Amino acid sequence: MSKAITAKDIADLRARTGAGMMDCKKALEEGEGDVEKAIAILRTKGIAKADKRAGRAASEGRIVAVTGADGNSVALVEVNSETDFVSRNDEFGALAESLATQVHQDEAIDHVVHVAGEGTLFAQPYHADQSKTVEEAVKAASAKTGENVVLRRYARFTTADALGTYVHFNHKVAALVEVVGAAGPEVVALAREVAEHVAAGVPRVPIAASRADVPESLIAGERAIFEAQAKESGKPDAIVQKMVDGRISKFFGEIVLTEQPWVRDDSKTIQQRVDEVGKSLGATLTVRRFVRFQMGEE
């Protein structure tokens, strides 16, 4: 059964694709109201280049990082507020730092929790006031500020090798990167360089550290779109497949972190920079994982 198409659906699709209102309406009708199908239709027709997907979850707040004394563990948290006035308040900043400390103290966490409420953190005793849970501490902050204060998401990585963090000066974007294969100040510095690159989001925000980490469903979807576009050229199937393979390779270069041109020197890729540092140390280094938080984006 097709979904009824509303003006909001059309406006949202336009925001995500940059396509015209009528094109968005027609794509939604053709896709029977399914937004993902409509995006694929627009891209196949060459009307939309890509899905912007920048859901405005929140615009204010603070992202902070806490690093262990030995440097082998880092916690990253995003705490939201309704206004910039509250997020710049010293008390709010102290709360964000305290919540990052709470995450950092939980050695069971070695991953990313994209929705804080789905983790176990909220039910824990709050380290700064054992009479409250973490959830109660956040609610108390809401009551005190008169705004909806939310611990939105968090991450904690631990390693035997190197972790690097970058938090932008306005605390609106931050990244955490793990590099394995060796330890020491040179590798930590490299991890920080890569974290800076991830935070910059240039040429686009990466979705995976390596090709092996890219979801097969994503590549299958892109391949289907590229094939539909290439077939319209009327060229033989063998040529079409070469065209598609070329576009898939280019796509990997855009979304895979290690294949992106380094933001500090676009004459080399992130992998080439990693190999450069590894060679100087006589080690084989690998970017194992990363996470990036940006205020207001999903």
C-alpha positions in Angstrom: 0.0 0.0 0.0 1.4 3.4 -1.0 1.9 6.1 1.6 0.0 9.4 1.3 2.4 12.1 0.1 2.4 15.3 2.1 3.9 18.7 1.4 6.3 18.0 4.3 7.4 14.8 2.6 8.2 16.7 -0.6 10.0 19.5 1.4 12.1 16.9 3.3 13.1 15.1 0.2 14.1 18.4 -1.4 16.3 19.2 1.6 17.9 15.8 1.4 18.6 15.8 -2.4 18.5 19.4 -3.6 16.1 18.4 -6.3 13.2 20.6 -7.4 9.8 20.4 -5.7 8.0 18.9 -8.8 10.8 16.4 -9.3 10.6 15.4 -5.6 6.8 15.0 -5.9 7.0 12.8 -9.0 9.7 10.7 -7.4 7.7 10.1 -4.3 4.7 9.2 -6.4 6.7 6.8 -8.4 8.2 5.3 -5.3 4.7 5.0 -3.7 5.7 7.3 -0.9 8.9 5.5 0.1 11.6 8.2 0.6 14.5 5.9 0.1 13.0 4.7 -3.2 12.4 8.3 -4.2 16.0 9.2 -3.6 17.2 6.3 -5.7 14.8 7.3 -8.5 16.1 10.9 -8.4 19.7 9.8 -8.4 19.1 7.3 -11.3 17.7 10.2 -13.4 20.7 12.3 -12.5 18.5 14.9 -10.7 20.1 14.3 -7.3 23.8 13.6 -6.8 23.6 12.2 -3.3 21.5 12.1 -0.1 22.5 14.9 2.2 20.9 13.3 5.2 21.7 15.9 7.7 18.8 15.4 10.1 18.7 18.3 12.5 18.5 16.5 15.8 19.8 19.4 17.8 21.7 22.6 17.1 23.1 23.4 20.5 25.2 21.7 23.2 28.7 20.5 23.8 30.9 17.6 22.7 33.8 16.8 25.0 36.5 14.2 25.3 38.2 12.7 28.3 41.5 10.8 28.0 42.9 8.3 30.5 46.2 9.1 32.2 48.0 6.4 30.1 46.4 7.6 26.9 45.0 4.1 26.2 41.4 5.0 26.7 39.2 7.9 25.5 35.6 8.8 26.1 33.6 11.1 23.8 30.1 12.5 24.7 27.6 14.8 23.1 25.3 16.7 25.5 22.5 18.8 24.0 20.7 21.9 25.2 18.0 24.0 23.6 20.0 27.3 23.4 23.6 28.4 22.8 23.2 30.5 26.0 23.0 27.4 28.1 25.6 25.4 26.2 28.2 28.1 26.8 27.5 28.2 30.5 30.4 27.0 32.7 28.0 24.8 34.7 26.8 23.1 31.5 30.4 22.6 30.4 31.2 21.0 33.8 28.2 18.6 33.4 29.4 17.5 30.0 32.9 16.9 31.3 31.5 15.0 34.3 29.3 12.8 32.0 32.4 12.1 29.8 34.2 11.0 33.0 31.3 8.7 33.8 31.6 7.1 30.4 35.3 6.8 30.7 35.1 5.1 34.0 33.0 2.3 32.5 35.5 -0.2 31.3 32.7 -2.4 29.8 32.3 0.2 27.0 34.6 -0.1 24.1 32.3 1.0 21.3 30.0 3.7 20.1 26.5 4.1 21.5 24.5 6.3 19.0 21.4 6.6 21.2 22.4 7.0 24.9 19.1 5.8 26.2 19.7 2.4 24.6 22.9 1.8 26.5 23.3 0.9 30.2 24.7 4.3 31.2 21.5 6.0 32.4 20.8 3.4 35.1 24.3 3.7 36.6 25.0 5.6 39.9 26.3 9.0 39.0 30.0 9.2 40.0 29.7 12.8 41.2 26.7 12.1 43.4 26.1 8.4 44.3 22.6 9.2 45.5 21.5 9.8 41.9 21.6 7.8 38.7 23.1 9.3 35.6 19.6 9.8 34.2 18.5 11.6 37.4 21.6 13.9 37.2 20.7 14.9 33.6 17.1 15.5 34.6 18.3 17.7 37.5 20.3 19.7 35.0 17.2 20.2 32.9 15.2 21.4 35.9 18.0 23.8 36.9 18.5 25.3 33.5 14.8 25.3 32.5 15.8 23.7 29.2 15.7 20.2 27.9 19.2 18.9 28.6 20.0 15.6 26.9 22.9 13.2 26.9 22.5 12.2 23.3 25.3 9.8 22.4 28.7 8.6 23.6 31.7 6.5 22.7 34.6 5.0 24.5 37.6 3.3 22.8 40.4 1.5 24.5 43.6 0.2 22.9 47.1 -1.1 23.4 48.4 1.0 20.6 47.3 4.6 19.9 44.2 6.8 20.2 43.9 10.3 18.8 41.2 12.9 19.4 40.2 16.2 17.9 37.6 18.5 19.4 36.9 21.7 17.5 37.3 24.9 19.6 33.5 25.5 19.6 32.8 21.9 20.9 30.4 21.4 18.0 32.3 18.7 16.2 34.8 16.0 17.4 36.4 12.8 16.3 38.2 9.9 17.9 40.5 7.5 15.9 42.3 4.3 16.8 45.6 3.4 15.0 47.1 0.0 15.6 50.4 -1.6 14.7 52.6 0.3 17.1 52.5 2.6 20.1 54.3 5.8 21.1 54.0 9.6 20.7 54.5 9.4 16.9 51.6 7.1 16.4 49.4 9.1 18.8 50.3 12.2 16.8 49.3 10.4 13.6 46.0 9.3 15.2 45.3 13.0 16.1 46.0 14.0 12.5 43.6 11.5 11.2 41.0 12.6 13.8 41.4 16.2 12.6 40.8 15.0 9.1 37.7 13.0 10.1 36.3 16.0 12.0 36.8 18.3 9.0 34.6 16.1 6.8 36.5 16.9 3.6 35.8 15.9 0.9 33.0 14.3 2.8 32.4 12.5 6.1 33.8 9.0 5.8 31.6 6.1 6.7 34.2 3.4 7.0 37.9 3.0 7.8 38.5 0.5 5.0 36.6 -1.1 2.1 36.1 -4.2 4.1 34.1 -2.1 6.6 31.6 -0.7 4.0 28.2 -2.3 4.3 27.6 -4.6 1.3 24.0 -3.3 1.0 25.3 0.2 0.5 27.5 -0.8 -2.4 24.8 -2.9 -3.9 22.4 0.1 -3.8 25.0 2.4 -5.4 25.9 -0.2 -8.1 22.2 -0.6 -9.0 21.9 3.2 -9.5 25.2 3.4 -11.5 24.1 0.5 -13.7 20.7 2.1 -14.5 22.4 5.4 -15.4 25.1 3.7 -17.5 22.6 1.6 -19.5 20.9 4.8 -20.6 24.1 5.6 -22.6 23.3 2.7 -25.0 26.8 1.3 -24.8 27.5 -2.5 -24.8 27.2 -4.4 -21.5 30.9 -4.9 -21.2 31.5 -1.2 -21.5 28.6 -0.5 -19.1 30.3 -2.8 -16.5 33.6 -1.0 -16.8 31.8 2.3 -16.3 30.1 1.0 -13.2 33.3 -0.5 -11.8 35.0 2.9 -12.3 32.2 4.7 -10.5 32.2 2.2 -7.6 36.0 2.7 -7.3 35.5 6.5 -7.2 32.7 6.0 -4.6 35.1 4.0 -2.4 37.6 6.9 -2.7 34.9 9.3 -1.4 33.5 7.3 1.6 36.5 5.2 2.8 38.6 7.1 5.2 42.0 5.7 4.2 41.3 6.4 0.5 40.4 10.0 1.0 42.9 12.8 0.2 44.4 14.1 3.4 43.0 17.4 4.4 46.4 18.8 5.2 48.0 17.7 1.9 45.7 16.5 -0.8 48.6 15.2 -2.8 48.5 12.1 -0.6 45.7 9.9 0.8 45.2 9.1 4.5 46.6 5.6 3.8 49.8 7.1 2.2 50.2 9.3 5.3 49.7 6.3 7.6 52.3 4.3 5.6 54.7 7.2 5.7 54.7 7.3 9.5 54.8 3.5 9.7 57.8 3.4 7.4 59.6 5.9 9.6 59.0 3.6 12.6 59.6 0.3 10.9 56.0 -0.7 11.5 52.8 -1.5 9.6 50.1 0.8 10.9 46.4 0.5 10.3 43.5 2.8 11.1 41.3 0.4 12.9 38.2 2.5 13.7 36.9 6.0 14.2 33.9 7.9 15.3 32.7 11.4 14.5 30.1 13.5 16.4 28.7 16.7 15.0 26.1 18.8 16.7 22.8 18.7 14.9 23.6 15.8 12.6 22.5 12.2 12.7 
